[in-house]
């Protein structure tokens, strides 16, 4: 299998609101089986999901956006707001002020719906049917320095591969194993996007044939309710915001 990740350099996307359809229009011609990764930041700006930093208390904004919240002071002295937002465990509800020109940028609303909207536009423009559109964000991993990438919304591809009922190499039937097929790809895309002034908010994956395309897919069956998660004892310390 031959595949490649293609970083797409774009114009600067400006808060407080900036329609990005011209950026989608300028993408190189897409092919059947392509996956387009888009950073959630420019999707948030596209929707106008921004607030000037001098007009809001960030902690209150985080509480407004988060589903669950825990604030504490880190041993090094800075304040940390751990949250669950849209079924993702992430600091500060994903709100960010980097590359934001004096604004806080929030995650887009109804992320799957926006991914589906962009997918429909790109499918029609390129006359294709099998296309994935994935919204990504940077994400910290407990007990690891540094950020990786995570999927926060998608359309057009199945994020999970189910191995339940399949035998292992010794014939033992797998009982619970499902493989997250999209986050590892999102992590590579986010790595190529960069974190500072690269101006590459979109990455195109071409030639990856180990994923199933489905026009009706979403994050719905990809998310675990916090009360059913393996990490429930840890997650339960967060307080509900809504």
PyMOL commands that set and color helices and strands:
alter all, ss='L'
color gray80, all
select helices_A, chain A and resi 21-25+40-47+53-55+58-65+92-94+111-126+183-193+220-222+226-228+232-235
alter helices_A, ss='H'
color red, helices_A
select strands_A, chain A and resi 4-8+34-39+50-52+68-73+79-85+88-91+103-105+131-140+147-157+160-162+178-180+202-206+213-214+239-240
alter strands_A, ss='S'
color yellow, strands_A
deselect
rebuild
show_as cartoon
